[in-house]
Every structure is written in C-alpha cells, then in structure tokens.
Amino acid sequence: MDETIQNRVLEAIYRRILQAHKEQEDFRVIIVLPLLPGFQGGLDDGGAATVRALT
C-alpha cells in the first residue's frame, strides 16, 4: 500500500482499482464533485465574489 494515502475512501478506491488491474477485469470509478464549494451565505453576498467569478 502507498503510505501517502490518508483518506480511507480514496484508499478503498485505490485498492479496488489495483485488484481489478491484477485480475484484468473491467472496473469504473465515477466521482461526482459539487459545482460550488460549501460556504456560509448566498451567492449574492459580498464574500462570494470569488465564487461568482468562477461560475
């Protein structure tokens, strides 16, 4: 196992990919990321200018 992995979810995906590769089987990983980062307030708040610039 790669000692640099600290995230258990990432570690589980990593191990499963290695297993699929070793067994020469098809395996897909679908990762869904949020469009906007979580922050307090709305998109029209003054502190959200950076987020608005990105969207």
VMD Tcl script that builds the backbone (N, CA, C; Angstrom):
set m [mol new atoms 165]
animate dup $m
set s [atomselect $m all]
$s set {name element resname resid chain x y z} {
  {N N MET 1 A 0.840 -1.185 0.000}
  {CA C MET 1 A 0.000 0.000 0.000}
  {C C MET 1 A 0.879 1.240 0.000}
  {N N ASP 2 A 0.459 2.256 -0.707}
  {CA C ASP 2 A 1.164 3.533 -0.756}
  {C C ASP 2 A 0.930 4.273 0.559}
  {N N GLU 3 A 1.984 4.604 1.258}
  {CA C GLU 3 A 1.871 5.227 2.574}
  {C C GLU 3 A 1.409 6.682 2.517}
  {N N THR 4 A 1.375 7.306 1.345}
  {CA C THR 4 A 0.961 8.702 1.264}
  {C C THR 4 A -0.554 8.870 1.282}
  {N N ILE 5 A -1.308 7.810 1.127}
  {CA C ILE 5 A -2.767 7.907 1.124}
  {C C ILE 5 A -3.265 8.019 2.558}
  {N N GLN 6 A -4.012 9.088 2.852}
  {CA C GLN 6 A -4.539 9.324 4.190}
  {C C GLN 6 A -6.065 9.212 4.248}
  {N N ASN 7 A -6.720 9.294 3.124}
  {CA C ASN 7 A -8.168 9.287 3.038}
  {C C ASN 7 A -8.653 7.846 2.866}
  {N N ARG 8 A -9.538 7.371 3.754}
  {CA C ARG 8 A -9.981 5.974 3.690}
  {C C ARG 8 A -10.823 5.683 2.454}
  {N N VAL 9 A -11.610 6.641 2.008}
  {CA C VAL 9 A -12.399 6.436 0.788}
  {C C VAL 9 A -11.457 6.301 -0.400}
  {N N LEU 10 A -10.500 7.206 -0.482}
  {CA C LEU 10 A -9.519 7.145 -1.562}
  {C C LEU 10 A -8.728 5.840 -1.498}
  {N N GLU 11 A -8.382 5.416 -0.306}
  {CA C GLU 11 A -7.636 4.164 -0.152}
  {C C GLU 11 A -8.454 2.976 -0.650}
  {N N ALA 12 A -9.758 2.955 -0.344}
  {CA C ALA 12 A -10.623 1.862 -0.797}
  {C C ALA 12 A -10.723 1.843 -2.323}
  {N N ILE 13 A -10.853 3.018 -2.935}
  {CA C ILE 13 A -10.905 3.098 -4.398}
  {C C ILE 13 A -9.584 2.632 -4.991}
  {N N TYR 14 A -8.495 3.090 -4.412}
  {CA C TYR 14 A -7.148 2.720 -4.862}
  {C C TYR 14 A -6.953 1.202 -4.824}
  {N N ARG 15 A -7.324 0.591 -3.710}
  {CA C ARG 15 A -7.167 -0.866 -3.579}
  {C C ARG 15 A -8.037 -1.612 -4.585}
  {N N ARG 16 A -9.253 -1.106 -4.809}
  {CA C ARG 16 A -10.165 -1.779 -5.742}
  {C C ARG 16 A -9.661 -1.664 -7.173}
  {N N ILE 17 A -9.087 -0.522 -7.526}
  {CA C ILE 17 A -8.507 -0.362 -8.860}
  {C C ILE 17 A -7.342 -1.319 -9.038}
  {N N LEU 18 A -6.491 -1.429 -8.032}
  {CA C LEU 18 A -5.360 -2.360 -8.110}
  {C C LEU 18 A -5.837 -3.799 -8.264}
  {N N GLN 19 A -6.890 -4.162 -7.517}
  {CA C GLN 19 A -7.437 -5.516 -7.611}
  {C C GLN 19 A -7.974 -5.782 -9.012}
  {N N ALA 20 A -8.715 -4.836 -9.560}
  {CA C ALA 20 A -9.270 -5.002 -10.907}
  {C C ALA 20 A -8.155 -5.127 -11.934}
  {N N HIS 21 A -7.115 -4.347 -11.774}
  {CA C HIS 21 A -5.983 -4.425 -12.702}
  {C C HIS 21 A -5.294 -5.790 -12.602}
  {N N LYS 22 A -5.092 -6.240 -11.383}
  {CA C LYS 22 A -4.429 -7.531 -11.164}
  {C C LYS 22 A -5.242 -8.678 -11.767}
  {N N GLU 23 A -6.566 -8.591 -11.621}
  {CA C GLU 23 A -7.449 -9.646 -12.130}
  {C C GLU 23 A -7.888 -9.385 -13.575}
  {N N GLN 24 A -7.359 -8.343 -14.182}
  {CA C GLN 24 A -7.664 -7.969 -15.568}
  {C C GLN 24 A -9.169 -7.898 -15.825}
  {N N GLU 25 A -9.871 -7.235 -14.914}
  {CA C GLU 25 A -11.312 -7.075 -15.066}
  {C C GLU 25 A -11.650 -5.604 -15.294}
  {N N ASP 26 A -12.776 -5.375 -15.956}
  {CA C ASP 26 A -13.253 -4.014 -16.155}
  {C C ASP 26 A -13.724 -3.454 -14.822}
  {N N PHE 27 A -13.377 -2.218 -14.567}
  {CA C PHE 27 A -13.822 -1.549 -13.350}
  {C C PHE 27 A -13.854 -0.056 -13.620}
  {N N ARG 28 A -14.930 0.582 -13.237}
  {CA C ARG 28 A -15.067 2.021 -13.450}
  {C C ARG 28 A -15.264 2.721 -12.115}
  {N N VAL 29 A -14.709 3.900 -12.020}
  {CA C VAL 29 A -14.919 4.761 -10.862}
  {C C VAL 29 A -15.572 6.035 -11.377}
  {N N ILE 30 A -16.684 6.389 -10.784}
  {CA C ILE 30 A -17.367 7.631 -11.141}
  {C C ILE 30 A -17.303 8.539 -9.923}
  {N N ILE 31 A -16.662 9.679 -10.090}
  {CA C ILE 31 A -16.505 10.628 -8.993}
  {C C ILE 31 A -17.342 11.860 -9.311}
  {N N VAL 32 A -18.215 12.223 -8.386}
  {CA C VAL 32 A -19.087 13.383 -8.553}
  {C C VAL 32 A -18.619 14.465 -7.593}
  {N N LEU 33 A -18.314 15.636 -8.142}
  {CA C LEU 33 A -17.863 16.769 -7.339}
  {C C LEU 33 A -18.922 17.862 -7.362}
  {N N PRO 34 A -19.084 18.586 -6.252}
  {CA C PRO 34 A -20.062 19.673 -6.245}
  {C C PRO 34 A -19.644 20.802 -7.182}
  {N N LEU 35 A -20.611 21.445 -7.790}
  {CA C LEU 35 A -20.335 22.561 -8.678}
  {C C LEU 35 A -19.769 23.745 -7.905}
  {N N LEU 36 A -20.333 23.995 -6.732}
  {CA C LEU 36 A -19.894 25.114 -5.901}
  {C C LEU 36 A -19.373 24.597 -4.571}
  {N N PRO 37 A -18.353 25.236 -4.018}
  {CA C PRO 37 A -17.867 24.833 -2.698}
  {C C PRO 37 A -18.876 25.235 -1.624}
  {N N GLY 38 A -18.866 24.532 -0.523}
  {CA C GLY 38 A -19.752 24.881 0.578}
  {C C GLY 38 A -19.225 26.096 1.318}
  {N N PHE 39 A -20.071 27.078 1.544}
  {CA C PHE 39 A -19.693 28.258 2.314}
  {C C PHE 39 A -20.960 28.877 2.884}
  {N N GLN 40 A -20.792 29.671 3.922}
  {CA C GLN 40 A -21.939 30.318 4.539}
  {C C GLN 40 A -22.398 31.476 3.673}
  {N N GLY 41 A -23.683 31.685 3.644}
  {CA C GLY 41 A -24.234 32.798 2.894}
  {C C GLY 41 A -24.659 32.389 1.498}
  {N N GLY 42 A -25.167 33.364 0.777}
  {CA C GLY 42 A -25.640 33.115 -0.575}
  {C C GLY 42 A -24.660 33.612 -1.613}
  {N N LEU 43 A -24.951 33.321 -2.852}
  {CA C LEU 43 A -24.077 33.756 -3.943}
  {C C LEU 43 A -24.113 35.268 -4.152}
  {N N ASP 44 A -25.134 35.927 -3.623}
  {CA C ASP 44 A -25.222 37.378 -3.783}
  {C C ASP 44 A -24.552 38.138 -2.639}
  {N N ASP 45 A -23.991 37.441 -1.645}
  {CA C ASP 45 A -23.273 38.084 -0.542}
  {C C ASP 45 A -21.931 38.620 -1.027}
  {N N GLY 46 A -21.424 39.647 -0.356}
  {CA C GLY 46 A -20.152 40.257 -0.728}
  {C C GLY 46 A -18.988 39.290 -0.686}
  {N N GLY 47 A -18.989 38.343 0.246}
  {CA C GLY 47 A -17.888 37.398 0.380}
  {C C GLY 47 A -17.855 36.326 -0.688}
  {N N ALA 48 A -18.869 36.299 -1.535}
  {CA C ALA 48 A -18.954 35.254 -2.559}
  {C C ALA 48 A -18.458 35.735 -3.920}
  {N N ALA 49 A -17.774 36.872 -3.960}
  {CA C ALA 49 A -17.327 37.429 -5.244}
  {C C ALA 49 A -16.415 36.464 -5.992}
  {N N THR 50 A -15.529 35.794 -5.276}
  {CA C THR 50 A -14.611 34.850 -5.919}
  {C C THR 50 A -15.376 33.684 -6.524}
  {N N VAL 51 A -16.359 33.179 -5.790}
  {CA C VAL 51 A -17.158 32.061 -6.292}
  {C C VAL 51 A -17.945 32.502 -7.517}
  {N N ARG 52 A -18.504 33.702 -7.483}
  {CA C ARG 52 A -19.251 34.206 -8.643}
  {C C ARG 52 A -18.338 34.361 -9.852}
  {N N ALA 53 A -17.097 34.755 -9.622}
  {CA C ALA 53 A -16.153 34.927 -10.730}
  {C C ALA 53 A -15.843 33.596 -11.398}
  {N N LEU 54 A -15.919 32.509 -10.639}
  {CA C LEU 54 A -15.601 31.185 -11.174}
  {C C LEU 54 A -16.775 30.555 -11.903}
  {N N THR 55 A -17.992 31.023 -11.631}
  {CA C THR 55 A -19.167 30.379 -12.225}
  {C C THR 55 A -19.714 31.119 -13.393}
}
mol reanalyze $m
mol bondsrecalc $m
mol representation Tube
mol addrep $m
